């Protein structure tokens, strides 16, 4: 069963590509790194809010 196969996942892939750039394969990889890093950091910040 695919748990992560929702429409939001495809939007996330497009966001990663737009953040990194589409000119080479390095752009989407960079975008993925940035988005994953931001998700972790923002999750840490928001974790203390009750």
N, C-alpha and C positions, 0 to 999 in steps of 0.2 A: 504494500500500500504506500502510495506517495503522499507524504505529509506536507512537503514543501511545494507541491505543485498547484498553488493557487495563483490567481491573476496578479496578486501583489508581487509574486516572485518575478514575473516577467517585467513588471515595472521597475523592480530593483535592478535587474540586469540592464535595462535601458538607462537608468540613472547612473550606474557604474560606467557605462560606455560614454555617456555625455560628460561626466566629470573628468574622466581620463583622456577622452578624445578618441576619434575613430580612425586616425590616419595610419596607425600601425597596430600590431598586436600588443605592444607595450602600453598603449593608452588605456584600453579596458582593464588590463592587469593593474595598472596604477590606480585607476578608478575603483577597482575592487578593494585594493589595499586601503585607500582613503575612506571608503564607505564602512568597511569592517572596523577600522580604527575608530571612526566617529561613533559607530554604534556602541562599541565597548566603552568609550569615554563618556558618552551621554548617558549610557545605562548606569555607570558608576555614579554620576552626578545625581541622576534622578532616583537612585536607590535609597537615598537618605530622606526623601520626601514621603511623609505619611499622610 
